[in-house]
Amino acid sequence: MIQIGTIKIKDDEFVELKDIIYNSSAISFSDSKKYLLENRLTKRLQELNFNSFKDYIYYLKYNVKKKEEMEILLNLVTINETYFLRERAQMDYMIKTVIPELQAKGKRSIRIWSSASSSGEEAYSMAILLNEAGLLNRMSIEIYASDINTEVLETAKQGIYRSVSFRGVPPQIVDKYFTKDGFSFKLDPLIASQVKFFQGNLLSPLVASKFGKADIIFCRNVLIYFDMEAKIKVIETFHKTLNDPGYLFLGHSETLNKISDKFQMKNFGGGIVYLK
């Protein structure tokens, strides 16, 4: 009989489990995060009628459903903090400067990749602002959005959000692009149709194979969860995926310092963009 409460993870079990997670996703858990795995995974262990992490690790390694369970595990441990128009200055710079620069170089169509899109707010924010600028009607713009977490991708595809996703968003934007239904907000289908979602692991060099090359990549507040080896792999994938010229936007607390020298850094006042 499984006891109610948190199932404790032993030190050797924690080491083995965090290695399993790292090898599948490049997400690294420090020793101080042991409690986090206990809290997030206890319910799952109870659902499987396990009373120890040793049993769960064996299941992850040898059960015929290990692939499906790994997907569930990653859904449970990945962090998905996002909201509409987050770090808007970067998107405004993309619209007012980057896209005109690409047009001036003869680009007739532009492909944007939101590479860690979580529940879709980032990618949909781009579509909204592009529409506000009148660009969706004037040129061909494709927006692709990926995440390793399949649960948040399903949320993104539904296009239904709660008020917490709109902190700091002007009310006129919410009123124009969302329909309120009780405590939920449904995204305008025309905006929703502008984004193509797919599951993707940034550690895989083939992650962008579903769309090919990109002109602009957003990967914000993701590298902070990777160690140096994983960061180098991900940035190399981005470099290969970007057209020349290409633009890479990272989170405000992230940098390519000591990771890659293949990009030129540009400070545009409201943030930084890396140019290929």
Buried (B, 14 or more C-beta within 10 A) or exposed (E): EEEEEEBEBEEEBBBBBBEBBBEBBBBBBEEEBBEEBBEBBBEBBBEBEBBBBBBBBEBBEEEEEBEEBBBBBBBBBBEBEBBBBBBBEBBBBBBEBBBEEBBEEEBEEBBBBBBBBBBBBBBBBBBBBBBEBEBBEEBEBBBBBBBBBEBBBEBBBBBBBEEEBBEEBEEEBBEEBBEEEEEEBBBBEEBBEBBBBBEBBBBBEEBBEEBEEBBBBBBBBBBEBBEEEBBBBBBBBBBEBBBEBBBBBBBEEBEBEEBBEBBEEEEBEBBBBBBB
